[in-house]
Amino acid sequence: MPDARAPAASRTPAPGPGALRFILGARRRGFLAHVGELWREYGDTFQVRIGGRTLLFVIHPDAVERVLVSERDNYDKRASYDGVRRYLLGEGLVASTGELWRRQRRLMAPFFTPKSVQSYTEMILRDGAQLVERWSGLAKRRAEVEIDHEMAAVTASIILKAMFSAETMESIPPMKDAIGTMISFADAQGGVILPLWLPTAKNRKYRAARALVHRSIDEIIARRRRTDESQWPDDLLTRLMKARDEQTGQAMSEGLLRDESLTIFVAGHETTATTMTFAWYALAANPGVAERLHEELDRVLGGRSPTANDLRQLPYTLQVIKEVLRLYPPAPFYARDAVDPGELGGFHVPARATVLLSPYYTHRHPDFWEHPERFDPERWTREREAVRHGHAYHPFSGGPRVCIGNSFSLLESQILLAQLAQRFSPRLRAGYRPRWQMRGTLSLTDGLPMTIEPR
């Protein structure tokens, strides 16, 4: 691979293809695969200029550290997140910037510490047990299902209950489907802000979905406001409603409560569903790993459902999840916008450039990962983690803007995998070959059809 960290002056532009070659290559090969080709050709830092806009791709962990930590004030979520703010999350924590973000982060951080999220263990276990019961019936018939749909349903149920105490399943599919429509619409915009008043079918479908989601969340908040505070359930919405900024004493506005609720659902549901989907693919494709996982689950659990205390005795189960996040990160790319000119990888970063970080390719960098395409949970022993570059692995971003829900996602994934893998071994359809793509998040073009089989 060419060494892109050239000893040139910081005004030297990064190498890269012309706009037409980049666009045609992305259409033919897909954005994800084409960026990999360009990385192999140009090295760890390369750029594309399209219509006066600079896209700067950075792969090396040193550059990741500079963007996320040491020079983070120069790399913010500005223009690149306009579409996310307008079409999906509003001013929720993922998309907000500046003092608003800092205030919201202070308010919400206590709810997502590793200790705090432990309170949701029993709720996750209950939903997992319902899925075990469903899969028991499917296994008797050796039924084939779309695993991504199975995982999306259970993670949507979990996060809606954690967020709103939504205990009835009938409240979950309409919300999940409407938010899915909003996500698809936002992804399709490609950062271009289009007028929503145009009477197209897609615009009408999006507006209806957004109205349903906003109305549903607003009604939940209003209904709770009409109830005595002592009767509020102990869920995330209640915690957000009661939160007060320690510096100003200010509470969240109703609009921010809705935006943060929506943000938590989108981030907490889609990421974990994708991780669990790819976990089943990885286990089916790597029978040796599945055997080692089953040995740990059988030895520690002996066929019973796990408890919070059991999770500490299931290190290999967590290592499997971490390796899934390495090889198949749900967000294969994410963006930061350069505020002022800078330098990354020895090359000039223009002001207002969109800097694209790629967990997908940083996690495959041969200088930091031995046999990077191999699925190997043994990478995640404490000894091997301790000597690894601190930013060679960033599935949840990093620095002050690291995903606030990462502890919840890891807890949920470990519990669900422990519950299901000790009872079932989903099998890939004969002849199935994965085709990876990026549509906002990492996905499989043909889904993931698997037969639910008992162990």
NUKETI-863142 format. One record per residue (C-alpha): residue number from 1; residue in one letter; x, y negated, z negated. Coordinates in steps of 0.001 Angstrom, whole numbers. Each point is the difference from the previous one (the first is absolute). Layout:
NUM_a_X_Y_Z
...
//
This chain:
1_m_0_0_0
2_p_1448_-3451_840
3_d_1161_-2092_-2943
4_a_-2303_-3033_28
5_r_1742_-1718_-2922
6_a_2322_-1984_2233
7_p_2641_-2333_-1446
8_a_-1442_-2876_2024
9_a_-1059_-3403_-1295
10_s_-3463_-324_-1451
11_r_-1189_-1934_3057
12_t_465_3092_2155
13_p_-3415_1344_1063
14_a_-739_3660_-565
15_p_54_2225_3086
16_g_-3165_1478_1392
17_p_-2115_729_3058
18_g_-1956_-2459_2069
19_a_-3663_-537_-745
20_l_-1266_1921_3056
21_r_2129_3043_-746
22_f_-1141_-14_-3632
23_i_-3682_-295_875
24_l_94_2671_2708
25_g_2026_2355_-2192
26_a_-2410_-411_-2900
27_r_-2934_747_2298
28_r_1606_3090_1487
29_r_1585_1499_-3090
30_g_-1994_-1672_-2746
31_f_1314_-2765_-2236
32_l_1416_2367_-2617
33_a_1997_2194_2369
34_h_1201_-2913_2127
35_v_1408_-1883_-2983
36_g_1937_3145_-886
37_e_1496_70_3493
38_l_1029_-3647_-294
39_w_1560_623_-3422
40_r_2147_2754_1452
41_e_1010_-2291_2864
42_y_580_-3325_-1770
43_g_719_930_-3609
44_d_-1336_-1120_-3341
45_t_-950_-3562_979
46_f_-1658_-850_3319
47_q_-2545_-2471_1271
48_v_-2649_-557_2635
49_r_-1251_-3410_1120
50_i_-3585_-13_1189
51_g_-1654_-3252_1031
52_g_2231_-2144_-2160
53_r_-391_2300_-3003
54_t_2994_1900_-1386
55_l_-509_3519_-1372
56_l_3093_1023_-1955
57_f_270_3673_-989
58_v_2262_812_-2943
59_i_735_3590_-1035
60_h_3094_-39_-2217
61_p_-694_122_-3790
62_d_2324_-2978_-581
63_a_-2268_-2151_2184
64_v_-3081_1406_-1730
65_e_1475_-1089_-3340
66_r_658_-3528_1257
67_v_-3532_-421_1352
68_l_-1762_1469_-3031
69_v_2259_-1062_-2861
70_s_3068_-2223_260
71_e_-1377_-2367_2700
72_r_-3691_652_-544
73_d_-909_-3697_-214
74_n_871_-311_3687
75_y_-2191_2926_1078
76_d_-3688_-398_-763
77_k_-3369_1304_1166
78_r_-1160_-2863_2164
79_a_-997_91_3682
80_s_357_3779_279
81_y_-2772_484_-2559
82_d_-2463_-2556_1385
83_g_-2094_2748_1578
84_v_23_2086_-3196
85_r_-1129_-3011_-2030
86_r_-2714_-1020_2441
87_y_-1406_3367_1019
88_l_605_2290_-2943
89_l_1380_-950_-3414
90_g_-522_-3726_-378
91_e_2357_-1338_-2680
92_g_481_3375_-1673
93_l_3389_869_-1436
94_v_1349_1704_3135
95_a_-465_-3060_2211
96_s_185_-2997_-2349
97_t_3125_-2127_-318
98_g_1640_-2623_-2170
99_e_-1376_-1032_-3373
100_l_-3325_1772_601
101_w_1818_3298_462
102_r_2169_-577_-3087
103_r_-3067_-762_-2136
104_q_-1946_2999_1260
105_r_2976_2282_-486
106_r_374_-1151_-3622
107_l_-3688_641_-609
108_m_-112_3454_1566
109_a_3385_1541_-782
110_p_-999_1260_-3491
111_f_-2800_2104_1523
112_f_2365_2002_2222
113_t_2926_923_-2220
114_p_832_3745_-176
115_k_-1502_74_-3501
116_s_-3179_-1854_985
117_v_-839_2205_2984
118_q_152_3106_-2207
119_s_-3479_-971_-1196
120_y_-1355_1071_3400
121_t_1362_3558_-246
122_e_-3274_1582_-1105
123_m_-1970_-1767_2719
124_i_2455_1210_2680
125_l_-199_3519_-1431
126_r_-3814_-34_190
127_d_-37_-988_3662
128_g_2766_2498_711
129_a_-2046_2738_-1669
130_q_-2955_-818_2257
131_l_2257_383_3034
132_v_1305_3318_-1365
133_e_-3613_1196_-175
134_r_-663_-1165_3563
135_w_3162_1647_1314
136_s_-862_3249_-1792
137_g_-3092_244_2172
138_l_1947_-916_3126
139_a_2699_2569_-811
140_k_-2525_2816_-206
141_r_-924_-727_3625
142_r_3583_-836_1058
143_a_-1544_-3263_1223
144_e_1994_-2524_2023
145_v_-213_-3647_-1046
146_e_1656_-3283_863
147_i_2315_-402_-2972
148_d_257_-3758_444
149_h_-3775_-274_-428
150_e_114_2167_-3125
151_m_2709_-2117_-1565
152_a_-1638_-3289_964
153_a_-3252_1061_-1655
154_v_1567_959_-3328
155_t_2303_-3030_-238
156_a_-2873_-2345_900
157_s_-2090_1547_-2749
158_i_2823_-363_-2524
159_i_843_-3617_746
160_l_-3648_-1121_108
161_k_-576_1581_-3394
162_a_3200_-1531_-1373
163_m_-970_-3383_1410
164_f_-3772_-145_-511
165_s_-987_3059_-2067
166_a_-1930_1155_3073
167_e_-1078_3386_-1267
168_t_-2419_962_2764
169_m_1336_1440_3227
170_e_-2706_-1688_2076
171_s_1617_-3383_-709
172_i_3357_1103_1401
173_p_-413_872_3729
174_p_-1628_-3320_1085
175_m_2698_-2045_-1728
176_k_2807_2228_1282
177_d_-1299_-47_3576
178_a_-531_-3772_21
179_i_3499_-650_-1337
180_g_1350_2408_2615
181_t_-1671_-2139_2670
182_m_1621_-3116_-1455
183_i_3431_1639_-97
184_s_-292_1140_3615
185_f_-1102_-3441_1117
186_a_2863_-1731_-1834
187_d_2540_2476_1434
188_a_-1293_-569_3532
189_q_534_-3753_-137
190_g_3796_309_90
191_g_370_-3230_-1942
192_v_-2076_-2003_2524
193_i_-2821_-1995_-1591
194_l_-3082_359_2209
195_p_-3319_-1849_-391
196_l_-2474_2200_-1851
197_w_-2966_-1853_1474
198_l_527_1735_3350
199_p_-2964_2415_307
200_t_2037_3098_855
201_a_-957_3454_-1276
202_k_3218_229_-2022
203_n_-572_-3405_-1568
204_r_-3576_871_-933
205_k_1055_3314_-1527
206_y_2782_-1689_-1948
207_r_-2235_-2807_-1276
208_a_-2610_2504_-1168
209_a_2628_2103_-1784
210_r_1545_-3040_-1693
211_a_-3421_-1254_-1083
212_l_-828_3400_-1532
213_v_3297_203_-1885
214_h_-58_-3595_-1255
215_r_-3667_234_-971
216_s_538_3292_-1825
217_i_2962_-1289_-2022
218_d_-1670_-3348_-720
219_e_-3107_1806_-1259
220_i_2053_2215_-2305
221_i_1748_-3052_-1456
222_a_-3260_-1954_-395
223_r_-1754_2974_-1614
224_r_2832_365_-2473
225_r_-87_-3723_-796
226_r_-3679_386_-966
227_t_877_2767_-2471
228_d_1336_-509_-3489
229_e_3793_152_158
230_s_81_2669_-2694
231_q_-1830_2305_2408
232_w_2448_-386_2872
233_p_1673_3277_1011
234_d_3749_343_-439
235_d_893_-123_3683
236_l_2314_-2165_2089
237_l_-2726_-2519_823
238_t_-652_-633_-3687
239_r_3717_-453_-596
240_l_199_-2500_2853
241_m_-3060_-1885_-1247
242_k_1394_-263_-3522
243_a_3546_-902_1049
244_r_1255_-3478_-862
245_d_3212_-1568_1193
246_e_2286_-218_-3026
247_q_1357_-3354_1161
248_t_-3241_-1756_947
249_g_-2766_2080_-1594
250_q_-1670_54_3426
251_a_-2160_2929_1140
252_m_-362_1228_3567
253_s_-2638_-1606_2185
254_e_-2832_2143_1344
255_g_1602_-118_3452
256_l_3338_1215_-1333
257_l_-1705_2766_-1977
258_r_-1545_1226_3243
259_d_3267_-322_1959
260_e_2013_1846_-2648
261_s_-2642_2723_-285
262_l_103_522_3750
263_t_3803_-48_7
264_i_196_2636_-2730
265_f_-2407_2241_1882
266_v_1812_-274_3337
267_a_3482_419_-1454
268_g_-997_2612_-2572
269_h_-2089_2134_2321
270_e_1735_25_3363
271_t_3591_383_-1223
272_t_-718_2967_-2272
273_a_-2276_1691_2547
274_t_2755_-248_2609
275_t_2636_1304_-2420
276_m_-2125_2990_-948
277_t_-839_756_3641
278_f_3680_118_920
279_a_772_2064_-3115
280_w_-2208_2803_1327
281_y_1683_-186_3378
282_a_3462_97_-1606
283_l_-845_3004_-2176
284_a_-1472_1946_2908
285_a_3028_-789_2170
286_n_2496_846_-2767
287_p_-1038_3287_-1643
288_g_3136_117_-2154
289_v_-987_-3310_-1612
290_a_-3563_1249_-503
291_e_1302_3135_-1692
292_r_2174_-2033_-2380
293_l_-2951_-2298_-775
294_h_-2322_2941_-688
295_e_2580_1537_-2339
296_e_120_-3171_-2098
297_l_-3786_-383_-107
298_d_-552_3643_-968
299_r_2690_-94_-2685
300_v_-1155_-3238_-1634
301_l_-3769_131_486
302_g_-803_3699_207
303_g_-3125_-707_2041
304_r_-1491_-2714_-2239
305_s_-578_-3633_899
306_p_2933_-2319_-796
307_t_-44_-2548_-2802
308_a_1880_-3283_-256
309_n_2632_1722_-2165
310_d_449_2761_2603
311_l_1092_-2481_2660
312_r_3357_-496_-1693
313_q_550_3741_329
314_l_-672_-108_3753
315_p_3078_-1834_1350
316_y_129_1916_3275
317_t_-3620_-919_728
318_l_929_-3677_-284
319_q_3138_602_2086
320_v_-2200_1363_2792
321_i_-2085_-3184_-98
322_k_3099_-2209_109
323_e_1374_1919_2965
324_v_-3328_-369_1818
325_l_256_-3754_-573
326_r_3557_39_1330
327_l_-605_1893_3217
328_y_-3572_-1176_613
329_p_-446_-3424_-1672
330_p_-3602_-1217_397
331_a_1267_-3463_988
332_p_2766_728_2528
333_f_589_-3739_493
334_y_-827_-3146_-1917
335_a_801_-3632_688
336_r_1486_-3068_-1594
337_d_213_-3459_1587
338_a_3251_-1975_-138
339_v_-604_-3405_-1572
340_d_3396_-1466_959
341_p_2844_1263_2190
342_g_2028_2820_-1527
343_e_2241_2939_745
344_l_-611_3736_-96
345_g_2365_2729_1109
346_g_2487_-2607_1213
347_f_-2542_-1590_2347
348_h_-1974_-3237_13
349_v_-3578_-49_-1274
350_p_-1963_-2898_1513
351_a_-2453_-1897_-2145
352_r_-3533_1416_354
353_a_1324_3318_1348
354_t_-2066_3039_-903
355_v_2337_2401_-1795
356_l_-1194_3597_274
357_l_1198_2402_-2676
358_s_-437_3694_714
359_p_-204_2582_-2776
360_y_-522_2589_2750
361_y_3451_-579_1507
362_t_1905_-1152_-3086
363_h_-1084_3307_-1550
364_r_1626_1746_2968
365_h_3277_-1926_-1
366_p_2767_2626_354
367_d_2434_-2047_-2116
368_f_-2267_394_-3022
369_w_-1906_3236_570
370_e_1612_3349_737
371_h_-1965_1847_2697
372_p_-2563_-2823_-57
373_e_-2684_1823_2015
374_r_-21_2957_-2387
375_f_-2781_167_-2587
376_d_1966_555_-3206
377_p_-1547_-823_-3413
378_e_3326_809_-1661
379_r_1115_-3483_1050
380_w_-2030_-1264_-2950
381_t_1865_1495_-2922
382_r_1081_-2666_-2493
383_e_3642_568_837
384_r_-443_-578_3716
385_e_-2299_-2986_-481
386_a_2514_-1667_-2311
387_v_2711_-236_2677
388_r_-2210_-1090_2907
389_h_-124_-3545_1376
390_g_-2776_-1794_-1863
391_h_-1729_-1117_3211
392_a_469_3067_2192
393_y_-3495_964_-1170
394_h_-2831_-2550_-13
395_p_-3377_1604_783
396_f_-1685_-2486_-2356
397_s_2140_-2979_1097
398_g_2314_-1293_-2742
399_g_1095_-2901_-2140
400_p_-2596_-2252_-1690
401_r_-2567_843_2702
402_v_267_3757_-409
403_c_-3466_1552_306
404_i_-1751_-552_-3318
405_g_-1895_3290_350
406_n_2967_2308_577
407_s_-275_1642_-3438
408_f_-3719_661_525
409_s_656_1497_3432
410_l_2764_2311_-1248
411_l_-2121_1135_-2951
412_e_-3018_690_2209
413_s_2067_1858_2609
414_q_1759_2182_-2554
415_i_-3250_947_-1731
416_l_-1867_819_3228
417_l_2902_2016_1385
418_a_329_1967_-3248
419_q_-3731_737_-153
420_l_-387_1060_3608
421_a_3327_1661_825
422_q_-274_2478_-2851
423_r_-3236_1311_1521
424_f_292_-528_3759
425_s_2452_195_2904
426_p_-1493_-1935_2925
427_r_1240_1427_3310
428_l_699_-1952_3172
429_r_-2014_830_3109
430_a_1934_2380_2244
431_g_2116_-1936_2489
432_y_-484_-3319_-1786
433_r_2758_-2534_674
434_p_-17_-3319_-1844
435_r_53_-3218_2008
436_w_803_-2937_-2227
437_q_-1191_-3529_710
438_m_-300_-3340_-1701
439_r_-3372_-1701_-144
440_g_578_-2328_-2916
441_t_920_3078_-2016
442_l_1707_3240_1030
443_s_-2442_2524_1409
444_l_-320_3080_2188
445_t_-1529_-536_3429
446_d_-1929_3282_-105
447_g_-840_36_-3694
448_l_1033_2919_-2184
449_p_-2271_3045_467
450_m_753_2628_-2649
451_t_-1672_3148_-1257
452_i_-621_82_-3751
453_e_1366_3310_-1242
454_p_244_1254_-3568
455_r_3390_869_-1387
//
